[in-house]
Amino acid sequence: MSYFDAASSAPPHPVARQALLASLDEGWADPARLYREGRRAGMLLDAAREAAAEAVGCRPDELVFTSSGTRAVHTAVSGALSGRRRVGRHLVLSAVEHSSVLHAAAALEAAGGSFTEVPVDRTGAVDASGFGRALRADTALACLQSANHEVGTEQPVAAAAELCAAAGVPLLVDAAQSLGWGPVEGGWSLLTASAHKWGGPAGVGLLAVRKGVRFAPQGPVDERESGRASGFENIPAVVAAAASLRAVRAEAEAEAARLRALVDRIRAEVPRLVPDVEVVGDPERRLPHLVTFSCLYADGETLLHELDRADFSVSSGSSCTSSTLTPSHVLKAMGVLTEGNVRVSLPTGTAAAEVDRFLEVLPGVVAEVRLRLGAPAAPAPSPAPAASLVVDSLGRRCPVPVIELAKVIGEVPVGATVTVLADDEAARLDIPAWCEMRGQEYVGEEPADRGSAYVVRRLT
């Protein structure tokens, strides 16, 4: 079995296992107590904090451990907003932030505040100057991830931090995906991360708040973790998280170069081996271990199931894998194809032979899924073209509307239109993306009795 979903959760690092088992015997007591067992537990906690702070690039007294990366984000956002409530209740964030940040923004809006989403380009990156222009006099906090969790694109954190500093606005960086590969450069004010992303145990998050940042923890607080994460610390898990972070960082440079070469091979070979594929994300400014691509005329859920049957564990941002049946907000913000989306994120130690086998298996899997869905083998023009056509795909989920469009586009003459009736939310993104990939013109969306009418003009 080849596990290719490290961006969701990395396999436990051997050092994490060793540290966890060792600290179970020494770190079970209350570190706040003055007797021998308490002092021993407190020493373990202090050592873990120092190691984690060194990796983050902050002072030990600026860093606390939380119960998860999500809890770290929520604590950071609420604490920073409350600490700067006299400035205002406005939040700036990129359109591709992790859902934990989006949920925090929604909670702010529900409580009477407001937020601005800064758009991204087709690679998933924000323009730093555009990020800076979104800052207002009442902006209390800005949020920008260091690297995207779905497509791997790195964000211009250092440039954004300079603009935020000039405006007097603290910048919160979600470094969950990148911290295992190296420190976050630039003058950030707050930083969060999650241990299970680098091979540490689940249930441990990091929150760093620079000295001088106005911060007021919300909800009941106690004397633990500077009042920013209440409750008894899970010292064995914290020790394992810090030890594994130090270990992966020691290996990061060599492993990043090795995995980047494997990912480069996937990026080059998948479009060559599989027709009608779009590789998304920045080709250069990206995480070394992650690649995402979308396959026309296939649905993500079926692709994931079939790859799992072939012993490959991958992830997807397709709407078809979501319980809400809405497209990934990241792919939507980028304006790229959402159907048939596959994310491959290689864990440390992935062998080249595993990638070779993946590239051998993938073309057959995609072809089989497309065949089941009735996807066209190739556009075939009709000997008697129609002036225009209407395709009724109401009630049908992605990628069927795009498949039906592809089947009939050759039946109209160049310059004529095909109108697709669809009520699947993904059609609003995937039909324009198909037009760009196939060299056709997307005329636009029109109202319909049910759903929407998407008009496409044949150019070739």
C-alpha positions in Angstrom: 0.0 0.0 0.0 1.4 3.4 -1.0 0.2 6.3 1.3 0.2 9.5 -0.7 -1.8 11.8 1.5 0.8 13.4 3.8 -0.8 16.8 3.5 -3.8 15.4 5.4 -1.7 13.6 8.0 1.8 12.4 7.8 2.7 8.9 9.0 4.2 8.9 12.5 7.9 9.7 12.4 10.1 7.1 14.2 11.4 9.7 16.5 7.9 10.6 17.5 7.2 7.0 18.5 10.4 6.8 20.5 9.8 10.1 22.3 6.2 9.3 23.0 7.0 6.0 24.6 9.9 7.4 26.7 7.9 10.3 28.0 4.9 8.2 29.0 7.1 7.0 31.9 8.5 10.4 32.8 5.8 13.0 31.8 2.6 11.8 33.4 2.6 14.1 36.5 1.3 17.6 36.8 4.1 20.0 35.6 2.7 22.8 37.8 3.5 20.8 41.0 6.7 21.2 43.0 7.4 17.6 44.0 9.9 15.4 42.1 7.5 13.9 39.6 6.0 17.3 38.8 9.4 18.9 38.4 10.4 16.1 36.0 7.3 16.6 33.9 7.8 20.4 33.9 11.4 19.9 32.7 10.1 17.8 29.8 7.5 20.4 28.9 10.0 23.2 29.0 12.5 21.3 26.8 9.8 20.6 24.3 8.8 24.2 24.2 12.4 25.3 23.7 12.8 22.8 20.8 9.6 23.9 19.1 10.3 27.6 19.5 13.8 27.1 17.9 12.1 25.4 14.9 9.5 28.1 14.7 11.9 31.0 15.1 10.5 32.6 18.2 11.1 32.8 22.0 10.0 29.9 24.2 7.8 32.2 26.2 6.0 33.3 22.9 4.9 29.7 22.1 2.1 27.6 23.7 0.8 24.1 22.9 -2.9 23.7 22.0 -5.1 20.6 21.5 -4.9 20.9 17.7 -3.9 23.1 14.8 -7.6 24.2 14.3 -7.8 25.2 18.0 -4.6 27.1 17.6 -6.1 29.0 14.6 -9.3 29.8 16.4 -7.5 30.9 19.5 -5.1 33.1 17.5 -7.9 34.8 15.5 -10.2 35.4 18.5 -7.4 36.5 20.8 -5.9 39.0 18.3 -9.3 40.4 17.3 -10.2 40.9 20.9 -6.9 42.4 21.8 -7.3 45.0 19.0 -11.1 45.5 19.4 -10.5 49.3 19.8 -9.0 49.4 16.3 -12.0 47.7 14.7 -13.5 44.3 13.8 -12.3 43.8 10.3 -10.3 40.8 9.2 -8.3 40.3 5.9 -7.6 36.8 4.6 -6.8 35.1 1.3 -9.6 33.3 -0.5 -7.7 30.0 -0.2 -7.1 29.8 3.5 -7.8 26.6 5.4 -11.4 26.1 6.5 -10.4 26.8 10.1 -9.7 30.4 9.2 -12.8 30.6 7.1 -14.9 29.4 10.0 -13.3 32.0 12.3 -14.1 34.7 9.7 -17.7 33.5 9.5 -18.0 33.6 13.3 -16.7 37.2 13.3 -19.2 38.2 10.7 -22.0 36.6 12.6 -21.0 38.6 15.7 -21.2 41.9 13.8 -17.7 42.1 12.4 -16.6 41.9 8.7 -13.9 40.3 6.6 -12.4 40.8 3.2 -11.2 37.8 1.1 -8.3 38.7 -1.2 -8.5 36.8 -4.5 -5.8 34.6 -5.9 -4.5 34.0 -9.4 -4.8 30.8 -11.3 -1.8 29.3 -9.5 -3.4 29.9 -6.1 -1.2 32.8 -5.0 -2.2 36.2 -3.7 -0.7 39.3 -5.1 1.1 40.9 -2.1 0.2 44.4 -3.1 -3.4 43.4 -3.5 -3.3 41.9 0.0 -1.9 45.2 1.3 -4.7 47.2 -0.4 -7.3 45.2 1.4 -6.0 46.5 4.8 -8.3 49.3 6.2 -8.2 51.7 9.1 -10.4 49.3 11.1 -8.5 46.1 10.2 -7.6 44.3 13.4 -5.9 41.2 11.9 -4.7 39.8 8.6 -4.3 36.0 7.9 -2.2 34.4 5.2 -1.2 30.7 5.0 2.5 30.0 4.3 1.6 27.3 1.7 -1.7 26.0 0.4 -3.0 22.7 1.7 -4.7 21.6 -1.5 -2.3 22.7 -4.3 0.9 23.4 -2.5 1.4 27.0 -3.7 3.6 29.1 -1.4 2.3 32.5 -0.5 4.4 35.8 -0.4 4.4 35.9 3.4 7.5 38.1 3.8 6.1 40.8 1.4 2.6 40.7 3.0 4.2 41.0 6.5 6.0 44.1 5.4 2.8 45.7 4.2 1.0 44.7 7.3 3.7 46.1 9.5 3.6 49.4 7.7 -0.2 49.5 8.3 0.2 48.5 11.9 -1.8 45.3 11.4 -0.6 42.0 12.9 -0.2 39.1 10.4 -1.3 35.5 11.4 0.4 32.8 9.4 -1.0 29.3 9.2 2.2 27.3 8.8 0.6 23.8 9.1 1.8 22.6 5.7 5.2 24.2 5.6 6.7 24.2 9.1 8.2 20.7 8.8 10.1 21.9 5.7 11.6 25.1 7.3 10.8 28.2 9.2 8.5 30.9 7.9 10.5 33.9 6.8 9.3 37.5 7.3 8.0 39.6 10.1 4.9 37.6 11.0 3.1 38.4 14.3 1.3 35.2 15.1 1.9 31.6 13.8 0.0 28.3 14.1 0.9 24.8 13.1 -0.3 21.2 13.7 2.0 18.3 14.7 0.4 15.5 12.7 1.3 17.3 9.5 5.0 16.6 10.0 4.7 13.1 11.6 4.1 14.1 15.2 1.0 12.8 17.1 -2.4 14.2 16.4 -3.9 16.4 19.1 -1.0 18.8 19.4 -1.0 22.3 17.9 1.4 25.2 18.2 0.5 28.9 18.7 3.2 31.5 18.7 2.4 35.1 19.5 5.2 37.6 19.3 5.9 39.9 22.2 4.2 43.3 21.7 1.1 41.8 19.8 -2.1 42.8 21.6 -3.7 39.6 22.5 -6.7 38.8 24.8 -7.6 35.1 25.1 -11.4 34.5 24.9 -13.4 32.2 27.1 -12.5 30.8 30.5 -8.7 30.7 31.1 -6.5 29.2 33.7 -2.8 29.4 34.6 -1.7 26.9 32.0 0.1 27.8 28.7 0.0 31.5 29.5 -3.8 31.4 29.8 -4.0 30.7 26.0 -4.7 27.0 26.1 -6.5 25.9 29.2 -6.4 22.3 30.6 -3.8 19.8 31.6 -1.0 19.5 29.0 -0.6 16.2 27.1 3.1 16.1 27.9 4.0 12.8 26.1 2.3 14.0 22.9 3.9 17.5 23.2 7.4 15.9 23.7 6.8 13.7 20.7 5.6 16.6 18.6 8.7 18.7 19.4 11.1 15.8 18.9 9.7 14.8 15.6 9.7 18.5 14.4 13.4 18.7 15.2 14.0 15.4 13.4 12.2 16.2 10.2 13.8 19.6 10.0 17.2 17.9 10.2 16.3 15.8 7.2 14.3 18.5 5.4 16.8 19.8 2.9 17.9 16.5 1.5 14.4 15.0 1.6 12.8 18.1 0.0 15.2 17.8 -3.0 14.5 14.1 -3.4 10.7 14.5 -3.2 10.7 17.5 -5.4 12.3 15.4 -8.2 9.6 12.8 -7.8 6.9 15.4 -7.9 8.4 17.0 -10.9 8.2 13.6 -12.6 4.5 13.3 -11.7 3.8 16.9 -13.0 5.5 16.1 -16.3 4.3 12.5 -16.8 0.6 12.8 -15.9 -0.4 15.2 -18.7 1.6 13.0 -21.1 0.1 9.7 -20.0 -3.5 10.9 -19.4 -5.4 13.1 -21.9 -7.3 16.1 -20.8 -5.6 16.7 -17.5 -4.8 20.1 -15.9 -2.0 20.2 -13.3 -2.8 23.0 -10.9 -0.8 25.2 -8.5 2.4 27.1 -9.0 5.0 25.0 -10.9 7.9 26.6 -9.0 6.9 28.3 -5.8 5.4 25.3 -4.1 5.8 22.7 -1.4 8.3 20.0 -2.5 6.1 16.9 -1.8 2.7 17.9 -3.2 1.1 17.9 -6.7 -2.6 18.3 -7.7 -4.2 17.6 -11.0 -7.7 17.5 -12.4 -9.0 15.1 -15.0 -11.8 16.0 -17.4 -14.8 13.7 -17.7 -14.1 11.9 -14.3 -15.4 12.4 -10.8 -13.0 12.6 -7.8 -14.8 10.1 -5.6 -14.7 7.3 -8.1 -11.0 8.0 -8.9 -10.1 7.9 -5.2 -12.0 4.6 -4.7 -10.3 3.0 -7.8 -6.9 4.2 -6.8 -7.5 2.9 -3.3 -8.3 -0.5 -4.8 -5.0 -0.3 -6.6 -3.3 0.3 -3.2 -2.8 4.1 -3.5 -4.2 6.5 -0.8 -4.7 9.9 -2.3 -7.0 12.9 -1.6 -9.2 15.2 -3.7 -10.7 18.7 -3.7 -13.5 17.6 -6.1 -17.1 18.5 -5.1 -18.0 14.8 -5.6 -16.0 13.9 -2.5 -17.7 16.4 -0.3 -20.8 15.8 1.8 -22.0 19.3 0.8 -21.6 18.6 -2.9 -20.0 22.0 -3.4 -16.6 22.5 -5.1 -13.4 23.0 -3.2 -13.2 26.7 -2.2 -9.5 26.6 -3.1 -10.1 25.3 -6.7 -13.1 27.6 -7.0 -11.0 30.7 -6.0 -8.3 29.7 -8.5 -10.8 29.3 -11.3 -9.4 25.9 -12.4 -11.1 22.6 -13.2 -12.7 21.0 -10.1 -13.9 17.7 -11.5 -11.7 14.6 -11.3 -9.4 16.3 -8.8 -6.5 14.2 -7.3 -4.0 15.5 -4.7 -0.8 13.5 -4.3 1.3 14.4 -1.3 4.3 12.2 -0.7 5.4 11.4 2.8 9.1 11.3 3.9 10.7 8.2 2.6 8.5 7.6 -0.4 10.4 5.4 -2.9 10.8 6.2 -6.6 9.4 2.8 -7.4 6.1 3.7 -5.7 5.8 6.8 -8.0 6.7 4.6 -11.0 3.9 2.2 -10.1 1.4 5.1 -9.6 2.2 6.4 -13.1 1.7 3.0 -14.5 -1.7 2.5 -12.8 -3.2 6.0 -13.2 -3.9 6.0 -17.0 -5.9 2.8 -16.8 -7.8 4.0 -13.7 -8.8 7.3 -15.4 -9.7 5.6 -18.6 -12.0 3.1 -16.8 -13.7 5.8 -14.8 -14.3 7.9 -18.0 -15.7 4.8 -19.8 -18.2 4.2 -17.0 -19.4 7.8 -17.2 -19.7 7.6 -21.0 -17.1 10.3 -21.7 -16.2 11.0 -25.3 -13.1 9.4 -26.7 -12.6 12.4 -29.0 -14.8 15.2 -30.4 -16.4 13.9 -33.6 -18.1 16.5 -35.8 -21.4 15.7 -37.3 -21.8 15.6 -41.1 -24.8 17.9 -40.8 -24.1 20.5 -38.1 -27.0 22.0 -36.1 -27.3 25.8 -35.8 -27.3 25.5 -32.0 -28.0 22.9 -29.3 -29.4 22.7 -25.8 -28.1 20.0 -23.5 -30.3 19.2 -20.5 -28.1 18.0 -17.6 -30.5 19.1 -14.8 -30.3 16.8 -11.8 -27.0 15.3 -12.9 -23.8 15.7 -10.9 -20.3 16.6 -12.0 -18.7 15.7 -14.3 -21.8 14.7 -16.4 -22.7 18.2 -17.6 -19.2 18.6 -19.0 -19.2 15.2 -20.6 -22.5 15.9 -22.3 -21.1 19.2 -23.6 -18.0 17.5 -25.0 -20.1 15.0 -26.8 -22.1 17.5 -28.7 -19.8 20.4 -29.3 -18.8 18.9 -32.7 -22.4 18.8 -33.8 -22.6 22.6 -34.2 -20.7 24.6 -36.7 -17.9 26.9 -35.8 -19.4 30.1 -34.4 -22.6 28.4 -33.2 -23.4 27.8 -29.5 -24.2 24.9 -27.1 -26.3 25.7 -24.1 -25.9 23.4 -21.1 -28.7 23.4 -18.5 -27.4 22.3 -15.1 -28.1 22.7 -11.4 -24.9 21.3 -10.1 -22.8 24.0 -8.4 -19.6 22.6 -9.9 -20.8 23.3 -13.5 -20.3 27.0 -12.8 -16.6 26.4 -12.5 -16.0 23.3 -14.7 -17.7 24.5 -17.9 -15.5 27.6 -18.2 -12.4 25.6 -17.2 -13.3 23.0 -20.0 -13.6 25.9 -22.5 -10.2 27.1 -21.6 -8.6 23.7 -21.9 -10.4 22.8 -25.2 -10.0 26.2 -26.9 -13.7 27.1 -26.9 -15.4 30.3 -25.9 -17.4 30.5 -22.7 -20.1 33.1 -23.4 -21.5 33.2 -20.0 -24.3 32.1 -17.6 -27.9 32.9 -18.1 -30.9 32.4 -15.8 -33.2 29.4 -16.4 -36.4 28.0 -15.0 -34.3 25.5 -13.1 -30.6 25.8 -12.4 -28.6 27.9 -14.9 -28.0 28.0 -18.6 -24.3 27.9 -19.5 -23.6 29.1 -23.1 -20.5 27.9 -25.0 -19.5 29.0 -28.5 -17.5 26.6 -30.7 -14.3 28.2 -32.0 -12.5 25.1 -33.3 
